Amino acid sequence: MEKVQIACVLLLVIHGFCFAQKNPHWVDNRNTIVHLFEWKWNDIADECERFLQYKGYAGVQISPPTENIIVPNRPWWERYQPISYKFITRSGNENEFLNMTRRCNAVGVRIYPDIIFNHMSREPQTQTAVGTGGSTADPANKAFPAVPYSALDFHSTCDINNYMDEANVRNCELDRLKDLNQGNSYVQEKIVDLLNHLIHLGVAGFRVDAAKHMWPFDMQTILSRLKNLNTDFGGEAISKYQYTDLGAVTEFKHSAEIGRLFRGFDKLAFLESWGAEWGFLPSDDALVFIDNHDNQRGHGAGGSNVLTFKTPKQYKMATAFMLAHPFGITRIMSSFGFEETDQGPPQDEQENILSPIINPDDTCGNGWICEHRWRQIYNMIGFKNIVQGTELNDWWSDGDQQIAFCRGGKGFVAFTNSGDFFQVLQTCLPQGIYCDIISGDLSDDKKYCTGKTVHVASDGFGIIEIGSTEEDGVLAIHEHSKIQYD
């Protein structure tokens, strides 16, 4: 089966702490989610406690917790074909899920599961559909007794074949996935029960898969008083703007455009106007990211422009820009290595998902990429948290592939996508010597830096140098990266 691109919504739900309509007040002014794609619940709990809380991550997007159909060779997309609403998958069971939410919430990291209620699974390659918890179903006849759903709970069978026709997109089947009728009161009851149970288990919200394939009115009925983020690249009969009343929207166009720029297909200087002027939604409405689990595999909007971990220098530069810029709510992708687009997570001979191995340098092994553990990325999470609430100011560019800017009087970044960078620029920081958090780290006692340093004069100006052959084409300093020699 070929995995097709489907749209999604991320819902931010009130749970034990206050969310404003478009501004989730995460713990300690944190504002970035990391997608720990296909991680096990116990491993996520460990990661919240040993790493995420200390690096300033606000939340974790996790893979679907509901029982899914077992597909031969265990491709990643089997997780997006539910067979029941029981919480048992290769990531763990309900008790392990609850343990994860409790431990992560205790250290200020919120949990946002992927959830699917547009559809149930398609017909299996074998005669009987069997789920990860042992449930069985007959998708060909739209019978899912573990929910239970019957043929009465689904739309009539038809294929989505015209993305300019709203009814076709919302009432027909996406790649033969059995399309639930969300206007059916019984279906609504089952979905609401599912979401309420997840809230009871401690989640802070949801990423709802295939949102553009459901009618907004039906979603409003189900998601009453819940906030969401919708994925839709635009250009079809289904507009992303139809979902903004439900919450904030995932902006796939951001991923495509930032990839194109940092791949060198246009000038970085054009980023001076980055934001709504590029056709994006307003900042408070937009969830932004460099790549996600779909488009890093070539599915959907953006195509070959999308940057992934396979082009690390440009990927880290684009991520640093996204985190340094004030636009949007940010999400970081954390991947596993893959050679084929269908390839599932690292697994043993019994098809159990393997845990990441944490290396001495804090990177991951055992087949996991863990971009969220790259120094250049997690230090920029800290940068974003520190400069939160400030404006972008003192923009500089060479008119081509080199740019720099300040965030208030709290932070400064510079980028080169071509050639050596050597400029005397306003950093907007007090006099002192600062540790570049991209090339290294400031020691715990703040007395030395493992990377480059920037000397800032009393007038705020400093000499900024980035060599074109350096590992990273970006430099960043902030008020907390000042070296204390006294």
C-alpha positions as CSV (number, residue, x, y, z in Angstrom):
1,M,0.0,0.0,0.0
2,E,1.3,3.4,-0.9
3,K,1.0,6.0,1.9
4,V,-0.9,9.1,0.7
5,Q,-0.7,12.6,2.1
6,I,-3.6,13.6,4.4
7,A,-4.2,16.7,6.4
8,C,-4.2,17.0,10.1
9,V,-5.3,19.1,13.0
10,L,-3.6,19.7,16.3
11,L,-5.9,20.5,19.2
12,L,-4.9,22.2,22.3
13,V,-7.1,21.2,25.2
14,I,-7.5,22.7,28.6
15,H,-6.1,20.2,31.1
16,G,-5.0,21.2,34.5
17,F,-3.5,24.5,33.3
18,C,-4.7,27.5,31.3
19,F,-4.7,27.9,27.6
20,A,-5.7,31.1,25.9
21,Q,-7.6,30.8,22.6
22,K,-4.6,31.2,20.4
23,N,-1.7,31.3,23.0
24,P,-1.1,28.2,25.0
25,H,0.7,29.2,28.2
26,W,3.1,26.4,28.5
27,V,5.3,25.9,31.5
28,D,8.2,28.4,32.1
29,N,7.4,30.3,28.8
30,R,8.2,27.2,26.7
31,N,6.7,27.2,23.3
32,T,8.1,24.3,21.1
33,I,6.7,20.8,20.6
34,V,8.9,17.9,19.5
35,H,7.4,15.0,17.6
36,L,9.0,11.8,19.0
37,F,7.8,9.8,16.0
38,E,7.1,6.1,16.8
39,W,8.7,6.2,20.3
40,K,7.5,3.9,23.0
41,W,5.6,5.4,25.9
42,N,8.2,4.3,28.5
43,D,11.0,5.8,26.4
44,I,9.1,9.1,26.1
45,A,8.6,9.2,29.9
46,D,12.4,8.7,30.3
47,E,13.1,11.4,27.7
48,C,10.9,13.9,29.5
49,E,12.7,13.4,32.7
50,R,16.3,13.1,31.5
51,F,16.4,15.6,28.6
52,L,13.3,17.5,27.5
53,Q,12.6,19.3,30.7
54,Y,16.1,20.6,31.0
55,K,16.3,21.8,27.3
56,G,13.1,23.7,27.5
57,Y,10.8,21.7,25.3
58,A,7.1,22.5,25.9
59,G,5.5,19.3,24.8
60,V,5.7,16.0,22.8
61,Q,3.6,14.9,19.8
62,I,3.3,11.2,20.0
63,S,2.2,8.4,17.6
64,P,-1.4,7.2,17.6
65,P,-2.2,5.4,20.8
66,T,-5.3,3.5,19.5
67,E,-5.1,-0.1,18.4
68,N,-4.1,-0.4,14.7
69,I,-4.2,-3.1,12.1
70,I,-1.0,-5.2,11.7
71,V,0.5,-4.9,8.3
72,P,3.2,-7.2,6.9
73,N,6.7,-5.8,7.3
74,R,5.3,-3.2,9.8
75,P,5.4,0.0,7.8
76,W,5.1,3.3,9.8
77,W,1.7,4.0,8.3
78,E,0.0,1.0,9.9
79,R,-0.4,3.3,13.0
80,Y,-2.8,5.4,11.0
81,Q,-5.2,2.6,10.3
82,P,-7.2,2.1,13.6
83,I,-9.1,-1.1,14.2
84,S,-10.5,-0.2,17.7
85,Y,-10.2,2.6,20.2
86,K,-8.3,0.4,22.7
87,F,-5.0,1.9,23.8
88,I,-2.6,-0.9,22.8
89,T,0.0,-0.5,20.1
90,R,3.7,-1.3,19.6
91,S,4.4,1.9,21.7
92,G,2.7,0.4,24.7
93,N,-0.5,-0.2,26.6
94,E,-2.9,2.0,28.5
95,N,-1.0,1.7,31.8
96,E,2.2,2.6,30.2
97,F,0.5,5.6,28.5
98,L,-0.8,6.9,31.8
99,N,2.7,6.4,33.3
100,M,4.1,8.5,30.5
101,T,1.6,11.4,30.8
102,R,2.0,11.5,34.6
103,R,5.8,11.6,34.5
104,C,6.0,14.1,31.6
105,N,3.4,16.4,33.1
106,A,5.3,16.3,36.4
107,V,8.3,17.9,34.8
108,G,6.3,20.4,32.7
109,V,6.2,18.6,29.4
110,R,2.8,18.2,27.8
111,I,1.6,15.2,25.7
112,Y,-0.2,15.5,22.4
113,P,-1.2,12.2,20.7
114,D,-1.9,11.7,17.1
115,I,-5.5,10.6,16.9
116,I,-7.6,9.3,14.0
117,F,-11.3,9.6,13.7
118,N,-11.8,10.4,10.0
119,H,-11.7,6.7,9.2
120,M,-11.0,3.1,10.2
121,S,-8.6,0.7,8.5
122,R,-8.8,-0.5,4.9
123,E,-9.0,-4.2,3.9
124,P,-5.9,-6.1,4.9
125,Q,-3.7,-8.2,2.5
126,T,-4.9,-11.3,4.4
127,Q,-8.5,-12.3,4.8
128,T,-9.0,-11.2,8.4
129,A,-7.9,-7.8,9.8
130,V,-6.0,-8.3,13.1
131,G,-5.0,-5.5,15.5
132,T,-2.0,-4.9,17.7
133,G,-4.2,-5.8,20.7
134,G,-5.7,-8.9,19.2
135,S,-9.0,-7.3,18.0
136,T,-10.3,-8.5,14.6
137,A,-12.4,-6.7,12.0
138,D,-13.9,-7.0,8.6
139,P,-13.1,-3.7,6.9
140,A,-14.5,-4.9,3.5
141,N,-18.0,-5.0,5.2
142,K,-17.2,-2.0,7.5
143,A,-17.5,-4.1,10.6
144,F,-15.3,-3.1,13.5
145,P,-16.8,-5.0,16.5
146,A,-14.2,-3.9,19.0
147,V,-15.6,-0.3,18.9
148,P,-18.3,-1.3,17.8
149,Y,-18.9,0.2,14.3
150,S,-21.1,-1.3,11.6
151,A,-21.8,-0.2,8.0
152,L,-24.4,2.2,9.3
153,D,-21.7,4.4,10.8
154,F,-19.8,5.0,7.6
155,H,-20.3,7.1,4.4
156,S,-21.2,5.2,1.2
157,T,-18.3,3.7,-0.6
158,C,-16.7,6.0,-3.1
159,D,-13.1,7.1,-4.0
160,I,-11.7,10.5,-3.4
161,N,-10.8,11.6,-7.0
162,N,-11.6,15.3,-7.2
163,Y,-9.9,17.6,-4.7
164,M,-11.9,20.5,-6.1
165,D,-15.1,18.9,-4.9
166,E,-15.8,19.4,-1.2
167,A,-18.3,16.6,-0.9
168,N,-16.0,14.2,-2.7
169,V,-13.1,15.0,-0.3
170,R,-15.2,14.8,2.8
171,N,-17.6,11.9,2.1
172,C,-15.5,9.5,0.1
173,E,-12.7,7.1,1.0
174,L,-9.0,8.2,1.1
175,D,-7.1,5.3,-0.4
176,R,-9.9,2.8,0.6
177,L,-9.7,3.7,4.3
178,K,-13.3,3.2,5.6
179,D,-14.7,6.7,5.9
180,L,-16.7,7.4,9.1
181,N,-19.7,9.6,9.1
182,Q,-19.0,12.2,11.7
183,G,-22.5,13.6,11.3
184,N,-23.9,10.4,12.8
185,S,-24.7,11.0,16.5
186,Y,-23.5,7.5,17.5
187,V,-20.2,8.1,15.8
188,Q,-19.9,11.4,17.5
189,E,-20.5,9.8,20.8
190,K,-17.8,7.2,20.2
191,I,-15.3,9.9,19.2
192,V,-16.1,12.2,22.1
193,D,-15.7,9.2,24.5
194,L,-12.3,8.5,23.0
195,L,-11.1,12.1,23.3
196,N,-12.5,12.4,26.8
197,H,-10.7,9.3,27.9
198,L,-7.4,10.6,26.6
199,I,-8.0,13.8,28.5
200,H,-8.7,11.7,31.6
201,L,-5.4,10.0,31.0
202,G,-3.6,13.3,31.1
203,V,-3.0,14.5,27.5
204,A,-2.9,18.2,26.9
205,G,-4.3,18.0,23.4
206,F,-4.5,16.1,20.1
207,R,-3.2,16.1,16.6
208,V,-6.2,15.0,14.6
209,D,-5.4,13.2,11.4
210,A,-7.2,13.8,8.0
211,A,-9.1,16.9,9.3
212,K,-9.7,18.3,5.8
213,H,-11.6,15.1,5.0
214,M,-14.2,15.9,7.6
215,W,-16.9,18.6,7.5
216,P,-16.1,21.6,9.8
217,F,-19.5,21.7,11.3
218,D,-19.2,18.0,12.3
219,M,-15.8,18.7,13.8
220,Q,-17.1,21.7,15.6
221,T,-19.8,19.6,17.1
222,I,-17.3,17.0,18.3
223,L,-14.5,19.4,19.2
224,S,-16.7,21.9,21.0
225,R,-14.5,24.3,23.0
226,L,-11.3,22.6,21.9
227,K,-8.5,24.4,20.0
228,N,-6.8,22.8,17.0
229,L,-4.1,23.2,14.3
230,N,-5.0,22.2,10.8
231,T,-2.7,20.9,8.1
232,D,-3.6,22.1,4.6
233,F,-1.3,23.5,2.0
234,G,-4.0,25.3,0.1
235,G,-4.9,25.3,-3.6
236,E,-7.8,22.9,-3.3
237,A,-11.5,23.1,-2.6
238,I,-10.7,22.6,1.1
239,S,-9.2,25.8,2.5
240,K,-7.2,25.9,5.7
241,Y,-9.2,29.1,6.6
242,Q,-12.3,27.0,7.1
243,Y,-10.7,25.5,10.2
244,T,-9.2,28.6,11.9
245,D,-12.3,29.2,13.9
246,L,-11.5,25.9,15.6
247,G,-8.0,27.0,16.6
248,A,-4.5,27.4,15.1
249,V,-3.4,25.9,11.8
250,T,-0.4,23.9,10.7
251,E,1.3,25.8,7.9
252,F,2.7,23.4,5.4
253,K,3.6,26.3,3.2
254,H,6.2,27.3,5.8
255,S,8.0,24.0,5.4
256,A,8.1,24.2,1.6
257,E,9.3,27.8,1.5
258,I,11.9,27.6,4.2
259,G,13.3,24.5,2.5
260,R,13.5,26.2,-0.8
261,L,15.4,29.2,0.6
262,F,17.9,27.3,2.7
263,R,18.6,24.9,-0.2
264,G,19.8,28.1,-2.0
265,F,17.1,28.3,-4.6
266,D,16.4,31.9,-3.5
267,K,18.1,34.6,-1.5
268,L,18.1,34.5,2.3
269,A,17.8,38.3,2.2
270,F,14.2,37.8,1.2
271,L,13.5,36.4,4.7
272,E,13.3,40.0,5.9
273,S,9.6,39.9,5.3
274,W,9.1,36.4,6.6
275,G,5.6,35.7,8.0
276,A,2.1,36.6,6.9
277,E,3.4,38.5,3.9
278,W,4.5,35.2,2.4
279,G,0.9,34.0,2.4
280,F,1.1,32.3,5.8
281,L,-1.6,32.5,8.4
282,P,-1.1,35.1,11.2
283,S,1.6,34.1,13.6
284,D,-0.8,33.2,16.5
285,D,-2.7,30.8,14.1
286,A,0.3,29.0,12.6
287,L,2.1,25.9,13.7
288,V,5.4,25.9,11.8
289,F,8.0,23.2,11.2
290,I,10.8,22.3,8.8
291,D,9.6,18.8,8.1
292,N,7.1,16.2,9.4
293,H,6.8,12.4,9.2
294,D,4.9,12.6,5.9
295,N,6.8,15.3,3.9
296,Q,10.2,14.1,4.9
297,R,9.3,11.0,2.9
298,G,8.3,13.0,-0.2
299,H,4.5,12.9,0.5
300,G,2.3,15.9,0.0
301,A,3.2,19.6,-0.2
302,G,6.8,20.9,-0.7
303,G,8.2,18.0,-2.6
304,S,12.0,18.0,-3.0
305,N,12.2,21.4,-1.4
306,V,11.6,20.0,2.0
307,L,14.7,19.8,4.2
308,T,15.3,16.7,6.3
309,F,18.1,15.2,8.6
310,K,19.6,13.9,5.4
311,T,20.9,17.4,4.5
312,P,22.1,18.3,8.1
313,K,23.9,21.6,7.5
314,Q,21.0,23.3,5.8
315,Y,18.5,21.5,8.1
316,K,20.1,22.9,11.2
317,M,20.3,26.4,9.6
318,A,16.6,26.4,8.7
319,T,15.7,25.1,12.2
320,A,17.8,27.8,13.8
321,F,16.1,30.4,11.7
322,M,12.6,29.1,12.6
323,L,13.5,29.1,16.3
324,A,15.1,32.5,16.2
325,H,12.3,34.2,14.3
326,P,9.2,35.3,16.3
327,F,6.7,33.8,13.7
328,G,4.5,31.0,14.7
329,I,4.3,28.1,17.2
330,T,7.2,25.8,16.5
331,R,7.5,22.0,16.2
332,I,10.7,20.0,15.9
333,M,10.8,16.6,14.1
334,S,12.6,13.7,15.8
335,S,13.1,10.9,13.3
336,F,14.4,7.4,12.9
337,G,16.6,6.5,10.0
338,F,15.0,5.1,6.8
339,E,16.0,4.2,3.3
340,E,12.5,3.3,2.0
341,T,9.5,5.6,2.5
342,D,7.4,2.8,4.0
343,Q,10.1,1.7,6.5
344,G,8.9,1.5,10.1
345,P,10.9,2.2,13.2
346,P,13.9,0.2,14.4
347,Q,12.7,-3.2,15.5
348,D,13.9,-6.6,16.8
349,E,13.3,-10.0,15.3
350,Q,9.9,-10.2,17.1
351,E,8.9,-6.9,15.5
352,N,9.1,-5.0,18.9
353,I,10.2,-1.4,18.6
354,L,13.7,-0.9,19.8
355,S,14.5,1.8,22.4
356,P,16.9,4.6,21.4
357,I,20.4,4.3,22.8
358,I,21.7,7.5,24.3
359,N,25.4,8.1,23.3
360,P,28.0,9.8,25.6
361,D,27.6,13.0,23.5
362,D,23.8,13.0,24.0
363,T,23.0,11.9,20.5
364,C,21.0,8.8,19.7
365,G,21.9,5.3,18.4
366,N,20.1,2.1,17.6
367,G,18.6,3.5,14.3
368,W,17.2,6.7,15.8
369,I,18.2,10.1,14.5
370,C,16.9,12.3,17.3
371,E,17.3,15.7,15.7
372,H,15.9,17.2,19.0
373,R,19.1,16.1,20.6
374,W,21.4,17.8,18.2
375,R,23.3,20.6,20.0
376,Q,22.5,23.2,17.3
377,I,18.7,22.5,17.8
378,Y,18.3,22.1,21.5
379,N,20.4,25.2,22.2
380,M,18.1,27.2,19.9
381,I,15.1,25.9,21.9
382,G,16.7,27.6,24.8
383,F,17.4,30.7,22.7
384,K,13.7,30.9,21.7
385,N,12.5,30.6,25.3
386,I,14.9,33.3,26.4
387,V,13.9,35.8,23.7
388,Q,10.2,35.1,23.9
389,G,8.1,38.2,23.8
390,T,10.6,40.4,22.0
391,E,10.4,41.7,18.4
392,L,12.8,41.1,15.6
393,N,15.1,44.2,15.1
394,D,18.3,45.4,13.6
395,W,18.0,43.3,10.5
396,W,21.1,43.1,8.3
397,S,21.8,41.4,5.0
398,D,24.3,41.5,2.2
399,G,21.4,41.5,-0.2
400,D,22.1,37.9,-1.0
401,Q,22.9,34.8,1.1
402,Q,24.0,36.3,4.4
403,I,21.7,37.7,7.1
404,A,21.7,38.6,10.7
405,F,19.2,40.1,13.2
406,C,18.5,40.8,16.9
407,R,15.6,39.7,19.1
408,G,15.1,42.8,21.3
409,G,18.1,43.2,23.6
410,K,18.2,39.5,24.4
411,G,19.6,37.6,21.4
412,F,21.4,37.8,18.1
413,V,21.8,35.3,15.2
414,A,23.7,35.3,11.9
415,F,23.6,33.0,8.8
416,T,25.6,32.4,5.7
417,N,24.3,30.2,2.9
418,S,27.2,31.1,0.6
419,G,30.7,32.4,1.3
420,D,32.6,33.4,4.4
421,F,30.8,35.7,6.8
422,F,32.9,38.5,8.3
423,Q,31.1,41.6,9.5
424,V,31.0,44.1,12.4
425,L,27.4,44.1,13.4
426,Q,25.1,45.4,16.1
427,T,24.3,42.4,18.4
428,C,22.0,44.4,20.7
429,L,23.6,42.8,23.7
430,P,25.6,44.4,26.6
431,Q,29.4,44.5,26.5
432,G,31.1,41.1,27.2
433,I,32.3,37.9,25.7
434,Y,29.6,35.5,24.6
435,C,29.6,31.8,23.8
436,D,28.2,30.8,20.4
437,I,25.6,28.2,21.3
438,I,25.7,26.7,17.8
439,S,29.4,25.7,17.7
440,G,29.6,24.8,21.4
441,D,28.1,25.1,24.9
442,L,28.7,27.4,27.9
443,S,30.0,25.5,30.9
444,D,27.7,25.1,33.9
445,D,29.8,27.6,35.9
446,K,29.7,29.9,32.8
447,K,33.4,30.3,32.9
448,Y,34.3,28.8,29.5
449,C,32.8,28.0,26.1
450,T,33.5,24.8,24.1
451,G,32.8,26.6,20.8
452,K,33.4,30.0,19.2
453,T,33.1,33.3,21.1
454,V,31.9,36.8,20.2
455,H,33.4,39.9,21.7
456,V,30.7,42.6,22.1
457,A,31.9,46.2,22.7
458,S,30.2,48.8,24.9
459,D,28.2,50.0,21.9
460,G,26.7,46.5,21.3
461,F,28.8,45.9,18.1
462,G,30.8,42.7,17.7
463,I,32.9,41.0,15.0
464,I,30.8,38.1,13.6
465,E,32.6,35.4,11.7
466,I,31.3,32.2,10.1
467,G,33.5,30.3,7.7
468,S,31.9,28.8,4.6
469,T,33.5,25.4,5.4
470,E,32.4,25.3,9.0
471,E,30.0,22.5,10.1
472,D,27.3,25.1,10.7
473,G,26.4,28.1,8.7
474,V,24.8,29.9,11.7
475,L,26.0,31.7,14.9
476,A,23.8,32.5,17.8
477,I,24.4,34.3,21.2
478,H,22.0,35.5,23.8
479,E,22.0,37.2,27.2
480,H,22.5,33.9,29.1
481,S,25.4,32.8,27.0
482,K,27.7,35.5,28.4
483,I,31.0,34.1,29.8
484,Q,31.5,35.1,33.5
485,Y,35.3,35.5,34.1
486,D,35.0,37.0,37.6
